[in-house]
Amino acid sequence: MRLRPSILTMFVLLTVPVFLAIVAVNFVSNEKIARDNADELVGRFSVEAIENIQYLFDPIKSLVRSAAAIGSEQPDFYESHRSLKYLFSILQHSDRIISIYVGLTDGSFRQARQIDPNVEIQGKLPPVGTAYADRWITPRRGSSPVDHYLFLDKERRELGSSEQTTSYDPRSRLWYRTAQQSGQLSVSDVDVFAALGLVGFTVGAPYYVDGQLRGVAAADITLDGLSDYLAERKISSGTLSYILDHQGRVIANSERAKTYAAQGGKVELQHITSIGNELPAIAFSSRPRDNEKMFSFQHAGQAYVASLTTLPAAFGKKWQLFVITPLSDFTRAFDEQNKRLALFGVIAILLQICIIYFLSSVISSPLEKLALKVSKIQDLGGENLPPLQSPIREVAVLSKAIETLDAAVKSFAAFVPVGLVRELLESDQKLELGGHSRFLTIFFSDLEAFSTLSEEVPSQELLLRVSAYLSVVTRAVNEEHGTIDKFIGDGVMAFWGAPALLDDHAKKACFAALRIREGMKVLNAGWEAQGTKPLNIRIGIHSDAVLVGNIGSKERMSYTVMGDGVNIAARLEGVNKEYGTRLCISHSVFKEAGEKLCVRPIDDVTVKGRRSRIPIYELVGAYGMGPEFEPDEATLRLCQLTRTAYSAMVAEDHALALSLYRAIVAEYPDDPVASEMAKRLSSVDPSHLVPLQMSR
């Protein structure tokens, strides 16, 4: 896991759920507050509306009771026209009173009423300007009663009159019979006053004289103003309010819509489920049947709160106030607030992510650079990165510590084999004394005639030239993944196969030797161009099982190899001087990597303390390594001629061997190996030829 993405991921994982939880809690809390507020407002509105409805009609009921009380106190009051002025005063008390009238037990009838000038009365329109009318019916024996109208304007001035016989008898009317049967104030069911096109009801009160019914006082009251009342007092813009009778028929509504229609020639109120708006119909069907508690329902994906409240029994009728309000009217402000909160939160989170991304880069970027620097330190071969400067104290301290570590590791690697340092860095091994046996390849190199050169060349110049030579050797060994053990004056000891295991350690050691040969050619060409003597290098390579590990003491130890194979490699380097060669390898090296090498046999030599002979070879090139290492035709012929001569010598046909070596010298007069072997074969009796013994 990378640091910067991890910081951003952790921030998102920790912040976004908290933000979502805050939004969710805020949403739920606001919705609960809105619902509680809606419930409270609906409940308060229902109470206030019922109280206002009672307040509107209770005074009118009191006036009807007063009219009945006067009839009881003055039995003849409604038998004369003087009662019409009193009835008119009651009519003017409220616009809701359409008419006020009294019917007597003898069939007499006195009425004060409002007049619609566009509605015919007794077959003709009333005079222009008519607003009211006094009406009376006096029964006559032996003939039909006459229905009298006296038309009045708003100031009660007479505008005209009309009369005709009638069959109207107040005693047969429903309002009269209802009051007579109840014996007290009664309220009729809501109906449509067809003459005026208004919805209303009748309040009637009987009055008695000496315990006998004398008459009934009654008033027709319109409900048309209730729709205006409901429309003007909405809880919210989307609220719908209805006043229903006990059958669910609409008496008034906040939409001011017409709620009655003609059916079968009769004008009737419409039921709440038949007014053309499906919302109140759904709400009405969703109401609880067992109580009048507030209830909720869903419609078209929107939540609603509704209540259905019955007016008190004292009102006289089981009217119901039906209120429907969308919850969104109460949550709209909260919803807008939630949207703003969500938008602000998203913007804040994005802004915080940008800030944290920047701040995390301030931390992670130097840490990534330090990690790269540490990886380059561990690689031991990378370029040096410049010191890191950071305003963060901890990062600056860490950077300084890594710089110190870099210097320490580079210093350590300058004295200890780089492979060992790399292995120690990559593993959990402790640096301790001890070793183990391993088959590997040992390399020794030395400069020819170095003692003479040190006497002839100034020390500073000699140091520079030797350093250049050692750089070539070091570079070649590192390029072929070898381990430099130590520098011994002008000599170098190296090995392949430790600390890192290598399957082709012999081949890589030989390749390194060839690279050194080519590198020295370049150096010598430069020195010769400057008029300076060249440096000739001699190399010996041997593969054997040796002891490898940390040798020394706890206070000072060295990672090196020990064993007879090391001595042989060192002596192979020295044997070059005897045969005039530059690169000498043992038979074990040739056996490990011969198919990749171009070699020619030199001789079979012995090692002090050993009886067996060791075939040695001169390394002259390699195959598949590059054009500069490929042997040319002359070299290949020289190798072939040398192998033939060597085979004759091994077969102890010394005469043939001598002739073959002389033939090589004749063709290659500068070949030191053929010259040396011809010299040896000709200087002594071939039967007494003694193998060369290698020594340092």
Salt bridges, closest charged atoms under 4 A:
ASP36 OD2 - LYS32 NZ 3.03
GLU40 OE2 - ARG44 NH2 2.68
ASP76 OD1 - ARG82 NH2 3.74
GLU79 OE2 - ARG214 NH2 2.60
ASP134 OD2 - ARG156 NH2 2.60
ASP147 OD2 - ARG135 NH2 2.87
ASP153 OD2 - ARG157 NE 2.80
GLU155 OE1 - ARG157 NH2 3.44
GLU163 OE1 - HIS148 ND1 2.83
ASP169 OD2 - ARG171 NH2 3.01
ASP189 OD1 - LYS317 NZ 2.72
ASP228 OD1 - ARG256 NE 2.72
GLU232 OE1 - ARG233 NH1 3.73
GLU232 OE2 - ARG256 NH2 4.00
ASP245 OD2 - ARG249 NE 2.67
GLU278 OE2 - HIS299 NE2 3.40
ASP329 OD1 - ARG332 NH2 3.07
GLU368 OE2 - ARG2 NH2 2.60
GLU403 OE2 - LYS373 NZ 3.17
ASP406 OD2 - LYS373 NZ 3.91
ASP406 OD1 - LYS410 NZ 2.54
GLU448 OE2 - ARG538 NH1 3.83
GLU448 OE2 - ARG582 NH1 3.48
GLU456 OE1 - LYS533 NZ 3.03
GLU479 OE2 - ARG515 NH1 3.31
GLU480 OE2 - ARG515 NE 2.73
ASP485 OD1 - LYS486 NZ 2.48
ASP504 OD2 - LYS507 NZ 3.24
GLU518 OE2 - ARG517 NH2 3.27
GLU518 OE2 - LYS521 NZ 3.38
ASP544 OD2 - HIS542 NE2 3.24
ASP564 OD2 - ARG610 NH2 2.12
GLU573 OE2 - ARG538 NE 3.90
GLU573 OE1 - ARG696 NH1 2.54
ASP603 OD2 - ARG680 NH1 2.69
GLU618 OE1 - ARG600 NE 2.80
GLU667 OE2 - ARG637 NE 2.57
ASP671 OD1 - ARG600 NH2 2.35
ASP685 OD2 - HIS688 ND1 3.06
